[in-house]
Amino acid sequence: MSGAGHFADRLAAAVERKGAPLCVGLDPDPALMPEGLGVVEFCRGIVDAVAETVVAVKPQAAFFEAQGADGWAALTEVCGHAREAGLLVIADAKRGDVPSTAQAYAAAFAPLADAVTVSPYLGYDSLEPFFARDGLGVFVLVKTSNASSVDLQDLPLADGRPVWQHVAGLVDRWGADRLGESGLSSVGAVVGATFPQEVAEARRLLPRSVLLLPGVGAQGGRAEDLAAAFSVGPAGALVSASRSVLYADRGAGWQAAAAAGAERLADELRAVVAVG
């Protein structure tokens, strides 16, 4: 089951211990992994390399599901290893479906993770089964990091606002009665670090939500552009990097390179949080 206690409070405590709100994504791509390693071995090695620096890992479910029948077992083992290492686990699943199916998705991911990413496209009743899971954090897709997010998420509404800002308003409302002692909600928002102006606006629209900020590194997002996200405190946002850490070295030094990459990002974030 998801860890005991309110998700945002556990995140705030972890950030206070580590000093940097950094998450490393676990995207085990066999085409990029060091030769001779399996998915579980690689991901466990990354967890071990970054555990002293980061507060969370974010396994991307698709890379495990792509492994067929063994994929779910691998995901389960990797999530368990990360939690044993004292890290929060965010299942990057991007699920969202009619309520009966959403119940099944929530039941599948809650035992593995402390939080899960979800899509809001089907509305509140498709997400309520996740919200109802005690202790589970939920990150709702609001403004995603990919370039083509503008195709839908930036479309103007009748009042001139882009669609993503309407979604941000929904997230704020859905999370209003799910606050922890930290003052932050267990309902957070995914906002791409590749859009720093939108990150600042999302912070204004979502003063109580943790912002999960993917896209630093390989996608071009920069930690130094994200200070506005931390105006509500060091745990107000969680910056996620994946390929730039995982594949910093695809040879014998892959673990050392991952550790160094995570520490470098953590140092950058400590400076950013101090400004925010």
C-alpha positions in Angstrom: 0.0 0.0 0.0 1.0 3.6 -0.4 3.1 4.8 2.6 1.5 5.8 5.9 0.5 9.4 6.3 -0.3 12.3 4.0 1.7 12.2 0.8 2.7 15.9 0.7 3.8 15.8 4.3 6.0 12.8 3.6 7.4 14.7 0.6 8.1 17.8 2.7 9.9 15.7 5.3 12.0 14.1 2.6 13.0 17.4 1.0 13.9 18.8 4.4 16.2 15.8 5.0 17.8 15.8 1.6 17.8 19.6 0.9 16.8 19.3 -2.7 13.4 18.5 -4.3 14.8 16.1 -6.9 13.2 13.1 -8.5 14.9 10.7 -11.0 12.8 9.0 -13.6 13.3 5.4 -14.2 12.9 4.9 -18.0 14.7 1.6 -18.7 15.2 1.5 -22.4 17.1 -1.6 -23.5 18.5 0.3 -26.5 20.2 2.8 -24.2 21.0 0.7 -21.1 24.6 -0.5 -20.6 25.2 -3.7 -22.4 24.5 -6.9 -20.5 22.1 -5.4 -17.9 18.5 -6.4 -17.4 15.8 -3.9 -16.5 15.7 -4.8 -12.8 19.5 -4.8 -12.4 19.8 -1.5 -14.1 17.0 0.2 -12.2 18.1 -1.2 -8.9 21.6 0.1 -9.7 20.3 3.6 -10.5 18.3 3.6 -7.2 21.4 2.7 -5.3 23.5 5.4 -7.1 21.1 8.2 -6.4 19.5 7.2 -3.0 21.6 9.6 -0.9 20.7 12.6 -3.1 17.1 12.4 -4.4 13.8 12.2 -2.5 11.9 10.2 -5.1 12.1 8.0 -8.2 9.5 8.0 -11.0 9.3 4.6 -12.8 7.7 5.1 -16.2 5.2 2.2 -16.3 5.3 1.9 -20.1 9.0 0.8 -20.2 8.2 -2.0 -17.8 4.9 -3.0 -19.6 6.9 -3.2 -22.8 8.8 -6.1 -21.3 5.7 -8.3 -21.5 4.7 -10.8 -18.9 7.8 -10.1 -16.8 7.4 -6.4 -16.8 5.0 -6.0 -14.0 7.1 -8.2 -11.8 10.1 -6.0 -12.6 8.1 -2.9 -11.8 7.1 -4.4 -8.5 10.6 -5.3 -7.5 12.1 -2.0 -8.5 9.4 0.0 -6.6 10.0 -2.2 -3.5 13.7 -1.7 -3.7 13.3 2.1 -4.0 11.0 2.2 -0.9 13.5 0.1 1.0 16.1 2.7 0.1 13.9 5.3 1.8 12.7 6.9 -1.4 9.2 8.0 -2.4 7.9 6.2 -5.5 5.8 8.0 -8.1 4.3 5.6 -10.7 4.3 7.5 -14.0 1.3 5.7 -15.3 -0.9 8.5 -16.7 -4.1 6.5 -16.2 -7.6 7.8 -16.5 -10.8 6.0 -17.4 -14.4 5.4 -16.6 -14.9 5.0 -12.8 -15.1 1.2 -12.8 -11.9 0.9 -14.7 -10.3 3.7 -12.7 -11.0 1.6 -9.6 -9.0 -1.2 -11.1 -6.1 1.1 -12.1 -6.0 2.6 -8.6 -6.0 -0.9 -7.0 -3.1 -1.9 -9.3 -0.8 1.0 -8.5 -1.6 1.9 -4.9 0.3 -1.1 -3.5 3.4 -0.1 -5.5 3.7 3.6 -5.2 3.4 6.6 -3.0 1.9 8.7 -5.8 0.7 8.2 -9.4 0.2 10.4 -12.5 -3.3 10.5 -14.0 -5.0 12.1 -17.0 -8.0 14.4 -16.3 -9.6 14.1 -19.7 -12.6 12.0 -18.5 -13.3 14.3 -15.5 -13.6 14.0 -11.8 -15.3 10.6 -11.5 -12.4 9.0 -13.5 -9.9 10.3 -10.9 -11.9 9.9 -7.6 -10.9 6.3 -7.1 -7.3 7.5 -6.9 -8.2 10.4 -4.6 -10.0 8.0 -2.3 -6.9 5.8 -1.7 -5.6 6.7 1.7 -2.1 8.1 1.6 -1.8 8.1 -2.2 -0.6 11.2 -3.9 -2.1 12.0 -7.3 -0.4 14.2 -9.9 -2.9 15.3 -12.6 -1.6 16.2 -16.1 -2.0 19.9 -16.5 0.6 21.3 -18.9 2.9 18.5 -20.2 6.5 18.9 -21.2 6.3 17.7 -24.8 6.3 20.3 -27.6 3.0 19.2 -29.1 1.1 19.8 -25.8 0.2 23.1 -27.4 -2.0 21.3 -29.9 -4.7 20.8 -27.2 -3.6 22.2 -23.9 -3.1 25.8 -25.2 -6.3 26.0 -27.1 -8.2 29.1 -26.0 -11.5 28.8 -24.2 -14.4 31.3 -24.7 -13.0 33.5 -21.9 -9.5 33.5 -23.6 -7.8 31.2 -21.1 -6.0 28.2 -22.5 -7.4 24.8 -21.7 -4.6 23.9 -19.3 -5.5 26.8 -17.1 -9.0 25.5 -16.8 -7.6 22.1 -15.8 -5.4 23.8 -13.2 -8.5 25.3 -11.7 -10.1 21.9 -11.4 -7.0 20.5 -9.8 -7.0 23.3 -7.2 -10.7 22.6 -6.4 -10.2 18.8 -6.3 -7.3 19.2 -3.9 -8.7 21.9 -1.6 -10.0 19.5 1.1 -7.0 17.2 0.9 -4.4 19.3 2.6 -1.7 18.0 5.0 0.0 19.6 7.9 2.5 21.1 5.4 -0.3 23.1 3.9 0.1 21.2 0.6 -2.5 19.0 -1.0 -2.2 15.3 -1.9 -3.5 16.3 -5.3 -0.7 17.8 -7.4 -0.1 18.8 -11.0 2.3 17.8 -13.7 3.7 20.9 -15.4 6.5 20.6 -17.9 9.8 22.3 -16.9 10.2 23.0 -20.6 7.6 25.8 -20.2 9.0 28.1 -17.4 6.4 30.9 -17.9 3.6 28.3 -17.6 5.3 26.9 -14.5 5.1 30.4 -12.9 1.5 30.8 -13.9 0.6 27.3 -12.6 2.2 28.2 -9.3 -0.2 31.2 -9.1 -3.2 29.1 -10.0 -2.2 26.2 -7.7 -0.9 27.6 -4.5 -1.6 24.4 -2.5 -0.5 21.8 -5.0 2.9 20.1 -5.4 4.0 20.7 -9.0 5.8 17.7 -10.6 8.1 19.3 -13.1 9.5 16.8 -15.7 11.6 17.8 -18.7 14.9 18.9 -17.1 17.9 17.7 -19.0 17.3 15.8 -22.2 14.1 17.7 -23.0 15.8 21.0 -22.5 14.3 22.2 -19.2 16.6 24.0 -16.9 16.5 24.0 -13.1 17.5 27.7 -12.9 14.3 28.7 -14.7 12.0 27.1 -12.1 12.4 29.4 -9.0 8.8 30.6 -9.2 7.6 27.0 -8.5 9.1 27.1 -5.0 7.5 30.4 -3.8 5.3 28.3 -1.5 8.3 26.5 0.0 10.9 23.9 -0.8 8.4 21.0 -1.2 6.1 23.0 -3.4 7.6 21.4 -6.5 9.4 18.3 -7.4 11.8 18.5 -10.3 12.2 15.3 -12.3 15.1 14.3 -14.6 15.4 10.9 -16.4 17.6 10.3 -19.4 20.2 13.0 -18.5 20.9 11.0 -15.3 20.2 7.4 -16.4 22.3 7.5 -19.5 25.0 10.0 -18.5 27.5 7.1 -19.1 26.4 3.9 -20.9 29.7 2.1 -20.1 31.3 0.7 -17.0 30.9 4.0 -15.1 27.1 4.2 -15.5 26.4 4.2 -11.8 29.0 6.8 -10.9 27.9 9.0 -13.7 24.2 8.8 -12.5 25.2 9.6 -9.0 27.3 12.6 -10.2 24.5 13.8 -12.4 21.9 13.6 -9.6 24.2 15.5 -7.2 24.9 18.2 -9.8 21.1 18.7 -10.3 20.5 18.7 -6.6 23.1 21.4 -6.1 21.4 23.5 -8.8 18.0 23.0 -7.1 19.3 24.0 -3.7 20.3 27.3 -5.2 17.0 27.7 -7.0 15.0 26.8 -3.8 16.9 29.5 -1.9 15.8 32.1 -4.5 12.2 30.8 -4.7 
